[in-house]
Amino acid sequence: MTRFTDSPYEPMMTRRPEGGKAASRPPSLFPGHPCYGCGNYRPGQPCVGFCHKELTAWLRERRKAK
């Protein structure tokens, strides 16, 4: 392959990145965490600070009351 410049970094910049799809998994939740055991928690999604199950239950009750 011909080079465009005399830069010593050009061969390094034209190589494919190493590693590919090797992504690290986030650590699992510890038993004291509020989202521990929740079916809505998925690895890779951050904790939003409130319980999703409680919120959906509250919304269901509110819609029933109307």
C-alpha positions in Angstrom: 0.0 0.0 0.0 1.4 3.4 -0.9 1.6 6.1 1.7 0.3 9.6 1.2 2.8 11.2 3.6 6.1 10.5 5.2 4.6 10.5 8.7 5.6 7.6 10.9 2.1 7.5 12.3 0.4 6.8 9.0 0.7 3.0 9.1 -0.8 3.1 12.6 -3.7 5.2 11.6 -4.6 3.0 8.6 -4.8 -0.2 10.6 -8.1 -1.5 11.8 -8.9 -0.9 15.5 -8.2 -3.8 17.8 -10.7 -5.2 20.2 -13.8 -5.2 18.0 -17.0 -6.1 19.8 -15.4 -7.0 23.1 -17.5 -4.8 25.5 -17.2 -5.1 29.2 -20.4 -5.8 31.2 -21.4 -3.4 33.9 -21.1 -4.8 37.4 -24.1 -6.6 38.7 -26.1 -4.9 41.4 -25.4 -5.7 45.0 -28.3 -7.0 47.2 -28.8 -3.6 49.0 -29.4 -1.7 45.8 -33.0 -0.5 45.3 -33.1 -2.0 41.8 -31.8 -5.4 42.9 -34.2 -8.1 41.7 -36.2 -5.8 39.6 -37.3 -7.1 36.2 -37.0 -3.7 34.6 -33.3 -3.3 35.4 -31.2 -4.3 32.4 -27.4 -4.2 32.3 -26.3 -1.2 30.3 -29.3 1.0 31.4 -28.5 3.4 34.2 -30.5 3.6 37.4 -32.8 6.6 37.1 -33.2 7.0 40.9 -36.8 5.8 41.3 -38.5 2.5 41.2 -40.1 1.9 37.8 -42.5 -0.7 39.2 -43.8 1.7 41.8 -44.3 4.4 39.2 -46.3 2.2 36.8 -48.5 0.9 39.6 -49.1 4.5 40.7 -50.0 5.5 37.1 -52.4 2.5 36.8 -54.2 3.5 40.0 -54.4 7.1 38.9 -55.9 6.1 35.5 -58.4 3.8 37.2 -59.6 6.6 39.5 -60.5 8.8 36.5 
